[in-house]
């Protein structure tokens, strides 16, 4: 390596020593904000659920979903996104907050990203019992801390159907009964 190439490399390294920690902190801050947003959207879901129940849960037809549509429309207008998107986000957030507390904590701590959360929640969607889901979540969170979200997705799917977590799922997924 020539002296000029070596000097260029050293300058680049010195600059990267400033940029890289900054990028890491920005990602952690984004993850914390994603966790805060999930909690707020889950609260909006709970508000809609309570409104529905208090207004008489026996409603049928288009009236039954009015509280959800109304709250989603209000949030959507404020955030300039469609109410359908908000309804989906509210449901996903409620699932995260209510069923994947460890995943939410890891997101809030900046250990994982929103993409990791999607991989975990999507892979765990077929796990029916809270106990099995908690075991799955604990196992997959260890992987998520060390893997990219893209790499985590197939690992989480395989983990979901492994030995003790989802007996029989492989047979059902392969179409055998």
Buried (B, 14 or more C-beta within 10 A) or exposed (E): EEEEEEEEEEEEEEEEEEEEEEEEEEEBEBBBEBBEBBBBBBBBBBBBBEBBEEEEEEEEEEEBBBBBBEBBBEBBEEEEEEBEEBBEBBBBBBBBBEBBEEBBEBBBEBBBBBBBBBBBBBBBEBBEEEEBBBBBBEBBBEBBEEBEBEEBBEBBBEBBBBEEBBEEBEEEEEEEE
